[in-house]
Amino acid sequence: MAKKRPQTKGKQQPQSKGGADANYPVVGAREPCPCGSGRRYKACHGRAAAQAVAELVQRPFEGLPGECDWVALRELVPAATVELTLRDGLPEGVPSVTLATVLPMAWPALRRDDGSVLIGLQNDTSSGDISRDLADTLRRALEAEPGTPVQGRRAPADGPRLQELLDPEAPFEPMVHAGFEFWVPDSENATPEVSASLERANAAAIPTVRLTGVDSAYWCETPEKNHLRWVMPHPEEQLLDALARLHAAGTSSLGEGTRLVGSFRAHGVIVPVWDLPSGVGADDVEKPAAEFAERLASALASDAPLTADERRARGGLTNRQVTLS
């Protein structure tokens, strides 16, 4: 049910540690710490690094406008961009900041020749808090020389999160693309490496469309069948109860030939998934999805105990749940 990630990774750059040890190379846990203290790395600067990894933030995009779309772009959508608005405005010489699902060569960020900034969302992170890692990448990209990519590193443990850098009142409006041509304003003059990365990414991208009538629902096309993947902000237990009520009542589908098949758990929210016949396009599910949203709202409002049939339906949905993060 998950998307096929574009194969865009180029040569990996050596990782460095964040915070006080930001410039130290990676060493083994039992090797001498590069700071020169004479202690082993795991007992010195490695201790803070290990603690940062252990402190996983389960819902890293909570509090951001469009939290569910952040999750969708991180886990489900191959090619999309969003214009970001900074809380303190754009620095001089930076005309725009754009979030992208993936960047060429799997760069975490890129400062273009014109000074604009692109931030990649689907890169690997190492601190346990995606929001803090992305905020660190964004700050470094704003200060990078035009025409240069920004490499990955561990974010400082006391660094800001996206919630502190982005305008909380600004809209978050993803634009889904058929391919990754947004990488290069002038594709004819792209480097061979970027052109090759673009070709691989386009070949791997699954056709995806964001519905307009409901929030954070994405239709996608696969060879055997189509799917609707709908990221929902409701508390997990409440949502699963509501879905079970609808499923037991026979009202959980989106029309003839469609069925609710399960859900993802991703970054602290639930993503129900429907199978659709291959002939059912995004426009075909706009009205059924809006009608389902009304039924779901009624089911969410119920606090009655689940019936036996509803409990069985809930068990089936839970058994078919997959955790992505």
C-alpha positions as CSV (number, residue, x, y, z in Angstrom):
1,M,0.0,0.0,0.0
2,A,2.9,2.3,0.5
3,K,4.5,4.3,-2.3
4,K,7.6,3.2,-4.2
5,R,10.3,5.6,-3.1
6,P,12.3,7.1,-6.0
7,Q,15.8,5.7,-6.3
8,T,17.7,9.0,-6.1
9,K,20.5,8.4,-3.7
10,G,23.9,9.3,-4.9
11,K,27.2,8.9,-3.1
12,Q,26.6,9.2,0.6
13,Q,28.5,11.9,2.5
14,P,30.1,11.1,5.8
15,Q,27.8,12.0,8.7
16,S,28.8,14.4,11.4
17,K,27.5,14.8,14.9
18,G,25.3,17.7,16.0
19,G,25.6,20.1,18.8
20,A,29.0,20.3,20.6
21,D,30.4,17.5,18.5
22,A,29.1,18.9,15.1
23,N,32.5,18.7,13.4
24,Y,33.6,15.3,14.7
25,P,33.7,12.4,12.2
26,V,31.8,9.2,12.9
27,V,33.9,6.7,15.0
28,G,33.2,3.4,16.7
29,A,31.6,3.5,20.2
30,R,34.8,2.0,21.8
31,E,37.3,4.1,19.9
32,P,38.9,7.2,21.4
33,C,36.6,10.3,21.2
34,P,37.9,12.7,18.5
35,C,37.6,15.6,20.9
36,G,40.9,14.5,22.5
37,S,39.5,13.8,26.0
38,G,41.2,10.4,26.1
39,R,37.8,8.7,26.8
40,R,36.0,6.3,24.6
41,Y,33.5,7.9,22.2
42,K,30.5,6.2,23.8
43,A,31.4,7.7,27.2
44,C,32.1,11.2,25.9
45,H,30.4,12.9,23.0
46,G,28.7,9.7,21.9
47,R,26.6,9.7,25.0
48,A,24.6,12.8,23.9
49,A,24.3,11.3,20.4
50,A,22.9,8.1,21.7
51,Q,20.4,9.9,23.9
52,A,19.2,11.9,21.0
53,V,18.6,8.8,18.9
54,A,16.7,7.2,21.8
55,E,14.3,10.2,22.3
56,L,12.0,9.5,19.3
57,V,9.3,12.1,18.8
58,Q,6.3,10.1,17.8
59,R,4.3,13.0,16.3
60,P,7.0,15.3,14.9
61,F,4.7,17.5,12.7
62,E,2.1,18.2,15.5
63,G,1.4,21.9,15.7
64,L,2.3,22.7,12.2
65,P,-0.4,23.8,9.7
66,G,-1.3,20.9,7.5
67,E,0.1,18.2,9.9
68,C,-1.6,15.4,7.9
69,D,-0.3,16.7,4.6
70,W,3.2,16.8,6.1
71,V,2.8,13.1,6.9
72,A,1.5,12.3,3.4
73,L,4.4,14.1,1.7
74,R,6.9,12.4,4.0
75,E,5.5,8.8,3.5
76,L,3.0,8.5,0.6
77,V,3.5,11.1,-2.1
78,P,6.3,10.7,-4.7
79,A,6.5,14.2,-6.1
80,A,5.1,17.4,-4.5
81,T,6.2,20.8,-3.4
82,V,4.9,23.4,-0.9
83,E,5.9,27.1,-0.5
84,L,6.9,27.7,3.2
85,T,6.4,30.9,5.1
86,L,9.0,31.7,7.7
87,R,7.9,33.1,11.1
88,D,10.5,36.0,10.8
89,G,10.2,36.5,7.0
90,L,12.7,35.6,4.3
91,P,16.4,36.7,4.8
92,E,17.9,39.1,2.3
93,G,18.9,37.3,-0.9
94,V,16.4,34.4,-0.4
95,P,13.4,34.9,-2.6
96,S,11.6,31.7,-1.5
97,V,11.7,28.6,0.6
98,T,10.1,25.5,-0.9
99,L,9.5,22.1,0.8
100,A,9.9,19.2,-1.7
101,T,9.3,15.5,-1.2
102,V,12.6,14.5,-2.7
103,L,15.6,16.4,-4.1
104,P,18.2,15.2,-6.7
105,M,21.0,13.0,-5.4
106,A,18.9,12.7,-2.2
107,W,20.3,16.1,-1.0
108,P,18.7,17.3,2.3
109,A,18.5,20.8,0.9
110,L,19.7,22.9,-2.0
111,R,20.4,26.7,-2.3
112,R,19.8,27.5,-6.0
113,D,21.8,29.9,-8.0
114,D,19.1,32.6,-7.6
115,G,19.2,32.2,-3.8
116,S,16.0,30.3,-3.4
117,V,16.0,27.3,-1.0
118,L,14.6,23.8,-1.6
119,I,14.2,21.4,1.4
120,G,13.9,17.7,1.0
121,L,11.4,16.0,3.3
122,Q,11.9,12.2,2.6
123,N,15.6,12.1,3.6
124,D,16.8,9.9,6.4
125,T,17.1,11.6,9.8
126,S,19.2,10.7,12.8
127,S,18.2,12.6,15.8
128,G,14.8,11.0,16.5
129,D,13.0,14.2,15.9
130,I,12.3,14.9,12.2
131,S,11.1,18.4,12.9
132,R,14.4,19.3,14.6
133,D,16.5,17.7,11.8
134,L,14.5,19.6,9.1
135,A,14.8,22.9,11.0
136,D,18.6,22.5,11.2
137,T,18.7,21.7,7.5
138,L,16.6,24.8,6.7
139,R,18.8,27.1,8.8
140,R,21.9,25.9,7.1
141,A,20.3,26.2,3.7
142,L,19.4,29.8,4.3
143,E,23.1,30.5,5.0
144,A,24.6,28.4,2.2
145,E,26.3,29.8,-0.8
146,P,24.0,30.0,-3.8
147,G,24.4,27.1,-6.2
148,T,25.3,24.6,-3.4
149,P,23.6,21.6,-1.8
150,V,23.4,21.1,2.0
151,Q,24.7,17.8,3.4
152,G,23.1,15.9,6.2
153,R,24.2,15.9,9.8
154,R,22.8,15.3,13.3
155,A,20.9,18.3,14.5
156,P,22.0,19.9,17.7
157,A,19.9,18.7,20.6
158,D,19.1,22.2,21.7
159,G,18.4,23.5,18.1
160,P,15.0,24.8,17.1
161,R,12.2,22.8,15.6
162,L,10.1,23.6,12.5
163,Q,7.3,24.8,14.8
164,E,9.6,27.6,15.9
165,L,10.8,28.6,12.4
166,L,7.6,28.5,10.3
167,D,4.7,30.9,10.4
168,P,1.9,29.0,12.4
169,E,-0.8,31.0,10.6
170,A,0.4,30.4,7.0
171,P,-1.5,27.9,4.8
172,F,0.1,24.7,3.9
173,E,-1.0,23.9,0.3
174,P,0.8,21.0,-1.4
175,M,1.2,20.9,-5.2
176,V,1.4,17.3,-6.4
177,H,3.5,16.9,-9.6
178,A,3.5,14.1,-12.2
179,G,7.3,14.0,-12.1
180,F,10.4,15.7,-10.6
181,E,11.0,18.4,-13.3
182,F,10.6,21.0,-10.6
183,W,14.2,20.0,-9.6
184,V,15.7,21.9,-12.5
185,P,14.4,25.2,-13.8
186,D,16.5,24.6,-17.0
187,S,16.6,20.8,-17.6
188,E,18.7,21.2,-20.8
189,N,21.6,22.6,-18.7
190,A,21.4,20.1,-15.8
191,T,24.5,18.1,-14.9
192,P,24.6,14.5,-16.1
193,E,24.3,13.3,-12.5
194,V,21.1,15.4,-11.9
195,S,19.7,14.3,-15.2
196,A,20.2,10.7,-14.4
197,S,18.7,11.1,-11.0
198,L,15.7,12.8,-12.5
199,E,15.2,10.0,-15.0
200,R,15.3,7.4,-12.2
201,A,13.0,9.3,-10.0
202,N,10.4,9.8,-12.7
203,A,10.5,6.1,-13.6
204,A,9.7,5.2,-10.0
205,A,7.0,7.7,-9.3
206,I,3.5,6.4,-8.8
207,P,0.8,8.7,-10.3
208,T,-0.8,10.5,-7.4
209,V,-3.5,13.1,-7.0
210,R,-4.6,15.1,-3.9
211,L,-8.4,15.3,-3.6
212,T,-9.9,18.7,-3.4
213,G,-13.1,18.0,-1.5
214,V,-11.6,16.6,1.7
215,D,-8.4,17.2,3.6
216,S,-5.2,15.2,3.2
217,A,-6.6,12.4,0.9
218,Y,-4.5,11.1,-1.9
219,W,-5.5,8.9,-4.8
220,C,-2.8,6.8,-6.5
221,E,-2.6,4.5,-9.5
222,T,-0.8,1.1,-9.4
223,P,-0.7,-1.5,-12.1
224,E,-3.3,-3.9,-10.6
225,K,-5.6,-1.5,-8.7
226,N,-5.9,2.1,-7.5
227,H,-5.9,3.3,-3.9
228,L,-7.1,6.1,-1.8
229,R,-4.9,6.9,1.2
230,W,-6.4,9.4,3.6
231,V,-4.3,10.8,6.5
232,M,-6.6,11.6,9.4
233,P,-5.8,13.7,12.6
234,H,-8.3,12.0,15.0
235,P,-7.0,10.1,18.0
236,E,-6.2,6.5,17.0
237,E,-8.6,4.6,19.3
238,Q,-11.5,7.0,18.5
239,L,-10.9,6.7,14.8
240,L,-10.6,2.9,14.8
241,D,-13.8,2.7,16.8
242,A,-15.5,4.9,14.2
243,L,-14.2,3.0,11.2
244,A,-15.3,-0.2,12.9
245,R,-18.9,1.1,13.3
246,L,-19.0,2.0,9.6
247,H,-17.4,-1.2,8.5
248,A,-19.9,-3.3,10.5
249,A,-22.8,-1.3,9.1
250,G,-21.5,-1.9,5.5
251,T,-20.9,1.8,5.0
252,S,-17.1,2.0,5.0
253,S,-16.6,1.8,1.2
254,L,-16.4,4.6,-1.3
255,G,-18.8,3.1,-3.8
256,E,-19.2,-0.1,-5.9
257,G,-16.1,-2.2,-6.2
258,T,-14.2,-0.3,-3.5
259,R,-13.4,-1.4,0.1
260,L,-11.6,-0.3,3.2
261,V,-8.6,-2.7,3.4
262,G,-6.7,-1.4,6.4
263,S,-4.6,1.5,7.6
264,F,-1.1,2.8,8.2
265,R,0.2,4.3,11.4
266,A,2.7,7.1,10.5
267,H,4.2,9.8,12.6
268,G,1.5,9.6,15.2
269,V,-1.6,9.6,13.0
270,I,-3.6,7.0,11.2
271,V,-3.9,6.6,7.4
272,P,-6.9,4.5,6.3
273,V,-6.5,2.9,2.8
274,W,-9.2,1.9,0.3
275,D,-8.7,-0.4,-2.7
276,L,-10.3,1.0,-5.8
277,P,-11.0,-0.6,-9.2
278,S,-8.3,0.3,-11.8
279,G,-10.9,2.3,-13.7
280,V,-11.8,4.6,-10.8
281,G,-9.9,7.9,-11.0
282,A,-9.4,10.7,-8.5
283,D,-12.4,12.6,-9.8
284,D,-14.6,9.6,-9.4
285,V,-13.9,9.4,-5.6
286,E,-14.3,13.1,-4.8
287,K,-18.1,12.8,-4.1
288,P,-17.9,9.4,-2.3
289,A,-15.1,10.7,-0.1
290,A,-17.1,13.8,0.9
291,E,-20.0,11.6,1.7
292,F,-17.8,9.2,3.7
293,A,-16.5,12.2,5.7
294,E,-20.0,13.0,6.8
295,R,-20.6,9.4,7.9
296,L,-17.3,9.3,9.7
297,A,-18.1,12.5,11.6
298,S,-21.3,11.0,12.9
299,A,-19.4,7.8,13.9
300,L,-16.7,9.8,15.7
301,A,-19.4,11.6,17.7
302,S,-20.8,8.3,19.1
303,D,-19.7,7.1,22.5
304,A,-21.8,4.0,22.7
305,P,-20.0,0.7,23.4
306,L,-19.1,-1.3,20.3
307,T,-21.4,-4.1,19.5
308,A,-20.1,-7.6,18.9
309,D,-20.0,-7.1,15.1
310,E,-18.3,-3.8,15.6
311,R,-15.6,-5.3,17.8
312,R,-15.0,-8.0,15.2
313,A,-14.7,-5.3,12.5
314,R,-12.3,-3.4,14.7
315,G,-10.1,-6.4,15.3
316,G,-9.9,-7.0,11.6
317,L,-8.9,-3.4,10.9
318,T,-6.3,-3.5,13.7
319,N,-4.8,-6.7,12.3
320,R,-4.4,-5.1,9.0
321,Q,-2.6,-2.0,10.3
322,V,1.0,-1.3,9.3
323,T,3.3,1.0,11.1
324,L,5.5,3.1,8.8
325,S,7.3,5.1,11.4
